[in-house]
Amino acid sequence: MLSQPGVLTATLGYYRAMFDPEKTNPEHADLRIKMARPIGVPTLALCGAQDLRAELMLDQSQYFTGEYDFQLIDQAGHFLHREQPQAVTKTILAWLQK
């Protein structure tokens, strides 16, 4: 997918703009303040074990005041719900049943 013309440039541009405060819409200032608050609801965070973000997600618990359960899904990358749909579904159902 990233090898298609223009896709890599657009993807990198998205992430650069997302983290650059100078490129944010000033009309969304109130929303950005709300998004900076800790999350208080129980949360299940899933990530593919082969996803490059997995290492970054290990430290996300600091943003949660409620239960935070981080689990890796084996043999999956960034699109774990497409790569391992049965494992994702099983993990979600087990978490909801506890």
C-alpha positions in Angstrom: 0.0 0.0 0.0 2.7 2.5 0.9 4.5 1.7 -2.3 1.8 3.3 -4.4 2.6 6.8 -5.7 1.9 9.5 -3.3 0.7 7.3 -0.4 3.9 7.5 1.7 4.1 11.3 1.3 0.5 11.7 2.3 0.9 9.3 5.3 4.0 11.1 6.6 2.3 14.5 6.0 -0.7 13.4 8.1 1.5 12.5 11.1 3.7 15.6 10.8 0.6 17.8 10.8 -1.0 15.9 13.7 1.9 16.6 16.0 2.7 20.1 14.9 0.8 22.6 17.0 1.3 25.3 14.4 -0.8 23.3 11.9 -3.8 22.8 14.2 -7.1 24.5 13.6 -7.5 27.2 16.3 -11.3 26.5 16.4 -10.5 23.1 17.9 -8.6 24.5 21.0 -11.4 23.5 23.4 -11.4 20.0 22.0 -7.6 19.7 22.3 -7.9 20.7 26.0 -10.5 18.0 26.6 -8.4 15.4 24.7 -5.5 16.1 27.1 -7.6 14.9 30.1 -6.9 11.4 31.5 -9.3 8.7 30.4 -11.3 7.3 33.3 -13.3 4.5 31.7 -12.1 0.9 31.6 -10.1 0.5 28.4 -8.8 -2.5 26.5 -6.0 -1.5 24.1 -5.0 -4.1 21.5 -2.0 -4.0 19.2 -0.5 -6.4 16.7 2.7 -7.9 18.1 4.4 -7.0 14.8 3.1 -3.5 14.7 5.8 -0.8 15.1 3.6 1.0 17.5 3.5 -1.8 20.0 6.6 -0.4 21.9 5.0 3.0 22.1 1.7 1.6 23.5 3.4 0.0 26.5 3.7 3.4 28.1 0.1 4.6 27.5 -1.2 3.5 30.8 -0.1 6.9 32.2 -3.0 8.5 30.3 -5.6 6.4 32.1 -7.1 6.8 35.5 -9.4 3.8 35.0 -8.5 0.3 34.3 -6.1 0.0 31.3 -5.5 -3.5 29.8 -2.9 -3.6 27.0 -2.7 -6.9 25.1 -0.7 -7.9 22.0 -2.2 -10.0 19.3 0.3 -12.6 17.9 0.9 -12.8 14.2 -0.6 -9.4 13.5 0.7 -6.0 12.5 -1.1 -2.6 12.3 -4.4 -4.0 11.0 -4.8 -6.7 13.6 -8.6 -6.8 13.2 -8.1 -7.8 9.6 -5.1 -10.0 10.1 -6.3 -12.0 13.1 -10.1 -11.3 13.3 -10.8 -14.4 15.4 -8.1 -13.6 18.0 -9.2 -10.0 18.2 -12.9 -11.0 18.7 -12.0 -13.7 21.3 -9.8 -11.2 23.2 -12.5 -8.5 23.2 -15.3 -10.9 24.3 -13.1 -12.3 27.1 -12.4 -8.8 28.3 -16.0 -7.8 28.3 -17.1 -10.8 30.2 -14.8 -10.2 33.2 
